[in-house]
Amino acid sequence: MFHLLQASRHSVKGMHISYTENKAFLLTGGTDMRLRYWDVTSPVESFIVANAATDPTNNATTSYK
């Protein structure tokens, strides 16, 4: 069983689930104003697709376990 756990005061407002031949993934958007790609088969491959307008423009990275 796979769990996506991340403490936050924000909520998900939109979610799309899909799959390819080898992967299942989610696209989520929420009140934090970020669009995220969640790789269900390999969580470390998950990432933020689009940052919030207020995020710094440096090359900070986000990782998920």
GROMACS elastic network, one bead per residue, 0.5 to 0.9 nm:
[ bonds ]
;  ai    aj funct       b0    kb
    2    40     6  0.74368   500
    2    41     6  0.85103   500
    3    40     6  0.88605   500
    4    38     6  0.86180   500
    4    40     6  0.85372   500
    4    43     6  0.83635   500
    4    64     6  0.88836   500
    4    65     6  0.86494   500
    6    64     6  0.87913   500
    7    10     6  0.88306   500
    8    11     6  0.76930   500
    9    32     6  0.89040   500
   10    30     6  0.69651   500
   10    31     6  0.54971   500
   10    32     6  0.59229   500
   11    29     6  0.86602   500
   11    30     6  0.55344   500
   11    31     6  0.56598   500
   11    32     6  0.76109   500
   12    15     6  0.72733   500
   12    28     6  0.66196   500
   12    29     6  0.58415   500
   12    31     6  0.65454   500
   12    32     6  0.85301   500
   13    28     6  0.76180   500
   13    29     6  0.59053   500
   13    31     6  0.67972   500
   14    27     6  0.81041   500
   14    28     6  0.55979   500
   14    29     6  0.51828   500
   14    30     6  0.65013   500
   15    26     6  0.67625   500
   15    27     6  0.56606   500
   15    29     6  0.66330   500
   15    30     6  0.88215   500
   16    25     6  0.83774   500
   16    26     6  0.55556   500
   16    27     6  0.51409   500
   16    28     6  0.65453   500
   17    24     6  0.74530   500
   17    25     6  0.58174   500
   17    27     6  0.64983   500
   17    28     6  0.87741   500
   18    23     6  0.85249   500
   18    24     6  0.59260   500
   18    25     6  0.56158   500
   18    26     6  0.64906   500
   18    27     6  0.85252   500
   19    22     6  0.75175   500
   19    23     6  0.54062   500
   19    25     6  0.59042   500
   19    26     6  0.85831   500
   20    23     6  0.51642   500
   20    24     6  0.64761   500
   20    25     6  0.84952   500
   21    24     6  0.84852   500
   22    41     6  0.83189   500
   23    39     6  0.72952   500
   23    40     6  0.71664   500
   23    41     6  0.58744   500
   23    42     6  0.83244   500
   24    38     6  0.86563   500
   24    39     6  0.64418   500
   24    40     6  0.53697   500
   24    41     6  0.61225   500
   25    37     6  0.70300   500
   25    38     6  0.54524   500
   25    40     6  0.51553   500
   25    41     6  0.75657   500
   25    46     6  0.88822   500
   26    36     6  0.79416   500
   26    37     6  0.58436   500
   26    39     6  0.67013   500
   26    40     6  0.72402   500
   27    35     6  0.69844   500
   27    36     6  0.55778   500
   27    38     6  0.62704   500
   27    39     6  0.89951   500
   27    49     6  0.89401   500
   28    34     6  0.81325   500
   28    35     6  0.57097   500
   28    36     6  0.52306   500
   28    37     6  0.67333   500
   28    38     6  0.78590   500
   29    32     6  0.79217   500
   29    33     6  0.67139   500
   29    34     6  0.57764   500
   29    36     6  0.64710   500
   30    33     6  0.56473   500
   30    34     6  0.64250   500
   30    35     6  0.73642   500
   31    34     6  0.77481   500
   32    35     6  0.88708   500
   32    52     6  0.70312   500
   33    50     6  0.84682   500
   33    51     6  0.71604   500
   33    53     6  0.76921   500
   34    48     6  0.69110   500
   34    49     6  0.75130   500
   34    50     6  0.55999   500
   34    52     6  0.51276   500
   34    53     6  0.87200   500
   35    47     6  0.89481   500
   35    48     6  0.59698   500
   35    49     6  0.53539   500
   35    50     6  0.50370   500
   35    51     6  0.68424   500
   35    52     6  0.82836   500
   36    46     6  0.76253   500
   36    47     6  0.59536   500
   36    49     6  0.52820   500
   36    50     6  0.71047   500
   36    51     6  0.87336   500
   37    45     6  0.87135   500
   37    46     6  0.55509   500
   37    47     6  0.54411   500
   37    48     6  0.61148   500
   37    49     6  0.62976   500
   38    41     6  0.89565   500
   38    42     6  0.85732   500
   38    43     6  0.66808   500
   38    44     6  0.89373   500
   38    45     6  0.76037   500
   38    47     6  0.67057   500
   38    48     6  0.85869   500
   38    64     6  0.89173   500
   39    42     6  0.53736   500
   39    43     6  0.51702   500
   39    44     6  0.76276   500
   39    45     6  0.59138   500
   39    46     6  0.50453   500
   39    47     6  0.83744   500
   40    43     6  0.57746   500
   40    45     6  0.88671   500
   40    46     6  0.81920   500
   41    45     6  0.88016   500
   42    45     6  0.56977   500
   42    46     6  0.75135   500
   42    65     6  0.88504   500
   43    46     6  0.53867   500
   43    47     6  0.89889   500
   43    63     6  0.86719   500
   43    64     6  0.60531   500
   43    65     6  0.57815   500
   44    47     6  0.82546   500
   44    63     6  0.63817   500
   44    64     6  0.52466   500
   44    65     6  0.54969   500
   45    63     6  0.79091   500
   45    64     6  0.76935   500
   46    62     6  0.86218   500
   46    63     6  0.69850   500
   46    64     6  0.63560   500
   46    65     6  0.88202   500
   47    61     6  0.83355   500
   47    62     6  0.64528   500
   47    63     6  0.66643   500
   47    64     6  0.76505   500
   48    51     6  0.65865   500
   48    61     6  0.86062   500
   48    62     6  0.71699   500
   48    63     6  0.89654   500
   50    53     6  0.89568   500
   51    54     6  0.80700   500
   51    55     6  0.62794   500
   51    56     6  0.88815   500
   52    55     6  0.53785   500
   52    56     6  0.89233   500
   53    56     6  0.84207   500
   54    57     6  0.88195   500
   55    58     6  0.87170   500
   56    59     6  0.84071   500
   56    60     6  0.82322   500
   57    60     6  0.81195   500
